[in-house]
Amino acid sequence: MGWVIACVLIALVGLVYLFLQAREVWRKARLLLGEVEAAAARAEAASQPTSHPAGPVRT
């Protein structure tokens, strides 16, 4: 009976460890996704033509 309790406790500790690792990976993935979205927004803003402060420039 002691073996069963030991195995269950080890399994519970393992599940808690896996949960904590998955939560950390999820946090890092969200942070990385936020950086990618910010970079995409910057690239999109940089590709937009900017107007001259004094109005359209005539050439």
C-alpha positions in Angstrom: 0.0 0.0 0.0 2.9 2.3 0.7 4.1 1.9 -2.9 0.8 3.1 -4.2 0.8 6.2 -2.1 4.4 6.9 -3.1 3.6 6.5 -6.8 0.6 8.7 -6.6 2.6 11.4 -4.8 5.4 11.2 -7.4 2.8 11.5 -10.2 1.2 14.5 -8.5 4.5 16.2 -8.1 5.3 15.5 -11.8 1.9 16.9 -12.9 2.5 20.1 -10.9 5.9 20.4 -12.4 4.6 19.9 -16.0 1.8 22.5 -15.3 4.3 25.1 -14.1 6.5 24.5 -17.1 3.6 24.7 -19.5 2.5 28.0 -17.9 6.0 29.4 -18.3 6.2 28.4 -22.0 2.7 29.9 -22.6 3.9 33.2 -21.0 7.0 33.3 -23.1 5.0 32.5 -26.3 2.5 35.3 -25.6 5.4 37.7 -24.9 7.1 36.7 -28.2 3.8 37.0 -30.1 3.4 40.5 -28.7 6.9 41.4 -29.9 6.1 40.0 -33.4 2.8 41.9 -33.6 4.5 45.1 -32.5 7.3 44.6 -35.2 4.6 43.9 -37.8 2.8 47.1 -36.8 6.0 49.1 -37.0 6.8 47.7 -40.4 3.3 48.5 -41.6 3.5 52.0 -40.3 6.9 52.5 -42.0 5.6 51.3 -45.3 2.8 53.8 -45.3 3.5 57.0 -47.3 3.9 59.9 -45.0 2.5 63.3 -46.0 4.6 66.4 -45.8 3.8 68.7 -42.8 3.2 71.6 -45.2 0.8 69.6 -47.3 1.5 67.6 -50.5 4.8 68.3 -52.1 4.5 69.3 -55.8 7.3 68.3 -58.0 
